[in-house]
Every structure is written in structure tokens, then in C-alpha cells.
């Protein structure tokens, strides 16, 4: 039998477990395993796609290297252009106060 001290130490989950229930899971707790399984499936699918590709290994690696390089170049160009726009927008011409 539970003493008064033991009952005071119980939290909500302990009480629910005593009567055979459990607390309701939130949306994040329900969505996390689904997203994890989706990501794992994506990785496995990409790996299998590379394994069964029609190109030889050297050619496939060259194509992947070229695509990654072009993606890096596009990203660096976008960053540089956004930095250029930010620096030109910060240079505001002086306003003449005599009208």
C-alpha cells in the first residue's frame, strides 16, 4: 500500500501508469518518428540510385563533383550579390535641408 509520502511524490505520469493509462503525445512527438523514417528512406533511396546508376564509377563521381561545384558557385554568387545589395542600400545619399 502507498503511504502519504509516496503519494505526494507521484507525478501525473505515475498516477496515469497506476490506473493503466498514459499521457497524450503532442504533435511533435508524433511527427518526429515519421520525419526520421522519411529521411532514412531518402538516404537509402539515394544510395540505391547511385549503386544502380547506368554510368561507370569514374564518370558518376565526375558528374557529382561538377554538380556540387556548380551548386557551390551559385550559392556563393547569391551570397555575394546579396552582400552587394546590402552594402549599396546602406549608402544613402545626403539629403539637402535647404529647400
N, C-alpha and C positions, 0 to 999 in steps of 0.2 A: 504494500500500500504506500502511496505517496504521502510524505509529510508536508507540512505547510511550507517549510523551507524549500523543498523540492518543487512545489507548485509555483512558488514565487520566481524560481529560476527558469521556468519554462518560457520559451518564446512562442510566437504564433505557429511556426513550422512544427515545433514539438507537439503542441496541442493537436494540430491537424493530423499529425502522424499517429497520435494515440487513438484517434477515432477513425483512422483508416482513410484519411483524405490527404490531399496535397494542395499547395497554393497554386493559383493560376499563373501560367507562364506569360510573360509580356511579349509584345510583338518582336522585340529584338532577340529574345531567347528562342523564338520560333523561327526567325528568319536566318539567324547565323548558321545553323547546320545546313540549310538549303543552299545558301551562298557558298559555303565551303565545299559542298559536293559539286556545285556548278563549276567552281574554279578548278577543282581537281579533274573534273571531266574535260574542261577546256585544255588543261595541260596534257592530259593523256591523249586527247584527240590531236593536238598539235604534234605531239611526239610520234604518234602513229602515222600522221600525214607525212612527216619528214622521213620516216622509215620506209614508207611505201611510195615515195616520190619516184617519178619517171626519169629523173636526171641522175647522173653519177654524182658521187660524193663531192668531188672537187668542184664541179660546176654548181652544185647546190650551195655549197659553202660560199663560193664566189658571189652567187646571186643574193644570198642572205647578207653578206658583207656589204654589197653595193646598196641594197635596200636600207640597211641600218645606217650607212654613211649618208645617204640622201635624206633620211629622216632626221639625222643629227644636223645636217646642213640647213634643212628647212626650219628646224626648231631654233637654231642659233640665229638665222636670219630674222625670224619672227621676234626673237628677244631683242636683237639689235635694233630692229625697226621700231619696236615699242619703246625702247630706251631713247631713241632719237626723237620720237614724237613727244615723249615726256620732257626731254630737255628743251625742245622748241616751245612747248606750251608753257614752260616756266619762265621763259624770257618774254615778258610783257613790255611793249614799248611804253615809254613815259607818256603820261597824259598832260597836256598843256592846261594849266589852270586859268590862263588868261583868255577870255572869250569876248 
